[in-house]
Amino acid sequence: MTKKIDKIFASVLQRRFKSITEEMGLTLLRTTRSPILNEARDFVTGLYDARGRMLEQTEYIPVLAFAIQPACEYIVKYFGSDLHPGDVILHNDVFSGGNQNADVAVFKPVFHEGSLVAWAACKGHQADIGGAVAGG
C-alpha cells in the first residue's frame, strides 16, 4: 500500500524547495565575478533527493533545464556510501551526465543525523577551464 501525501503539505514543500533554489541562484549572482554567470545567467541550481531524483530546480537559462539530474544520479551510483559531511564534488564529465566540458557542476551532499538525505547542486558555464587553447 502506498502512502498518500497531503496536497497542502506537498504544496508547502514544493514552494519551500523553490525558494531555496532561487536563493542559491541569487547568492551565485551576488558573489560571482564571471560575466557568463552574473550577466548571461548561464547556470542552474537544484535540490535532489538522496538517490539523485529532482526535488526542485531553478533554471536561470533555459538551455540548462534538467542539466544536473543525470550527473547527480551518476555521482550517487559512483560514490555509493563513501560520502561524508563536508564533501563537495565537482563534475564536468560528458560521459557520465555532463552536457559539455565547459559546464561545471558542484554537488554538496546534505546530511541529517549522519544520513544522506539530499543534494544541493549548481551548474554553470565556465569561460576557460585550463585546456590547451582558450575556451577549452
Secondary structure, DSSP 8 states (H G I E B T S, - for coil): ------HHHHHHHHHHHHHHHHHHHHHHHHH---HHHHTS--EEEEEEETTS-EEEEEESSGGGTT-SHHHHHHHHHHHTT---TT--EEE--GGGT-S-TTEEEEEEEEEETTEEEEEEEEEEE-S--S-SSTT-
